[in-house]
Amino acid sequence: MCSRVAVCQVVGWMLKRNISSALSSLALKRCPLWFPHTSVRLLCSPPSPLPDQSLRTLTDMGFTDTQAEEIHMAVSSLKGGRAVKNVTCTLGTLFAMGLNSHTVLKLLQKCPELYTIKDTQLQQRISNLRKLGLGEGSMQRTVSHYPKILTVPVKNVKNTVQFLREKCLFTTQQLTDILRDCPAVVMEDPSRLEYKFQYVYFRMGVKQAEMVKHRLFRFTMDDVRCRHTFLERRGLYQTPDKKGQTLIINPTLDAILHVDRNDFLTQVANASAEEFEVFEKLLLRESQEEELQQGRIQADGDDEYEEDNNDDSDEDDDRETEGRSGYRKKKKR
């Protein structure tokens, strides 16, 4: 009898030990927060599993399991519930443009804001771009290069197109080409856009067709001004006269902008890197001085305006006083 009791105790102890070991092993798998020098093990619950229905929907669209999980994690990380509600419709709209799953995933990686846009807004923006002349191939190219264009409201795009048509006199076809090759133009401030156009048109003598052909609006005003001014001060570029003629042959806009720094210096400017670096510093200083001077002129103009207003108000007060005194004199008579 005693031997049976002893055997039962041994068996019970072994079972208890095996269960404890199994639980400890499970705890280590479920949670990395384990302190080996203590008896504390944190039983953290693993992240909630991906819903089979959502993953199945994404894989049915053509995404791989890895891509589906990446999209799900990206949507889950966004604040608010709009992304979760819009993701299926957003993906469907992007696929309807003729994009494949690999391209769609790249768009979403570049511009996660697309997850939060309502499907109706997305369709309106795509429809507006089509009305502006972007066909299927051009639309795919534009969106792939700059997906952020789909986050811009229709009104903003129309205002930019109207500005380029009325102020810069681009044709309808040229506007389509600008949107296709330089879609970021819709995000640019109109005043800076106008200054860039006027600088290239009047100072450099470049016409609209050349601007579109060489994708001017892909470059910042600082890039254009820096390289052009460097060539001008070295006697390698002249502003055309009223007839569009120059004493030298100016390099094309393509040769100035669409080359890297080294090729620009060696093939166009015939200068060293040290010379160009010194020039950049001088030009930056000149620009800062011009901004300060413009700020002073504006401040002086505001002061003069206030003084004029004060003078006018003083004259009005004098006239009012004279009118009152005259009235009193007549009253005494």
Buried (B, 14 or more C-beta within 10 A) or exposed (E): EEEEEEEEEEEEEEEEEEEEEEEEEEBEEBBEEEEEEEEEBEEEEEEEEBEEEBBEBBBEBBBEEEBBBBBBEBBEEBEEEEBBBBBBBBBEBBBEBEBEBEBBBBBBEBBBBBBBBEBEBBBEBBEBBBEBBBEEEBBBBBBBBBBBBBBBEBEEBBEBBEBBBEEBEBEEEBBBBBBBBBBEBBEBEEEEBBEBBEBBBEBBBBEBEBBBBBBBBBBEBEEBBBBBBBBBEEEBBBEBEEEEEEEEEBBBBEBBBBBEEEEBBEEBBEBEEEBBEEBEEEBEEEEEEEEEEEEEEEEEEEEEEEEEEEEEEEEEEEEEEEEEEEEEEEEEE
